[in-house]
Amino acid sequence: MTQFVLGLDVGGSSVKAGVVDLAARRLVSEMLFAPTPHASEPEHLMPVLQGLAARLPATEGALGVAFPSVVKRGRVRTATNIHSDWIGTDGAALVAKAFTRPAVFLNDADAAGIAEMRWGAGRGVMGPVVMLTLGTGIGTALFIEGRLFPNAELGHLQLHNSDAERWASAHIRTQLELDYPAWVERVNDYLALLNSFLWPDLFILGGAVSKDFAAFSPLLRVEAEIRPAQFSGEAGVIGAALAAVDGQ
């Protein structure tokens, strides 16, 4: 089995890349970042992925790409935080052609959840788990007995007459200049909504904001246990690499 795997994580505002060491269960390279192009059509995004990969140690075998969309059998089905030209595109085939190697293309929250369930905050939890990535939008991934239910777009549940991610995402916190108490009240509304539908044993809070979990966690209120993502902003890259190995 290949020990070092390339993972790429496309977000609404930035693209991340890194090399994952499967034996060490961690990112072994530095994490590289590039702005997501304002014109984020496939032809503009591919050179960004290639450019980041070129700056990392060389790897062989399949690579993984986490993407902010519903992805079914490698094909993009939605485009909320990415250019609409992606809809209908076979992302796996496009990346495989650009890199001349096999590629796995999957939803970004699913990738983050895979990392956390395999090696991180959800490891060993067999009951229902909800992974949340709080960033430009809100990504969600659902697990039961460690198995993924893919493409759970629960950031688009209706909350206060709009998409939940327009109420409680990290982007909204920044845009409205909310302090943690004001923002966490919004997050609590969202957690209560999810809990009323799913009754999970565990919520895992991911995205870069999870680094500050200790600062705002006393303000969180929900019946389920809440843990910060162990891999924080690295989870999407690590999960993409794991998915590439798994062939998901």
Secondary structure, DSSP 4 states (H G I P E B T S, - for coil): --SEEEEEEE-SSEEEEEEEETTTTEE-SPPEEEEPPSS-SHHHHHHHHHHHHHTS----S-EEEEESS-EETTEE---SSS-GGGTT-BHHHHHHHHHTS-EEEEEHHHHHHHHHHHHSTTTT--S-EEEEEESSSEEEEEEETTEEE----GGGSEETTEETHHHHSHHHHHHHT--HHHHHHHHHHHHHHHHHHH--SEEEEESGGGGGHHHHGGG---SSEEEE-SSGGGHHHHHHHHHHHHT-
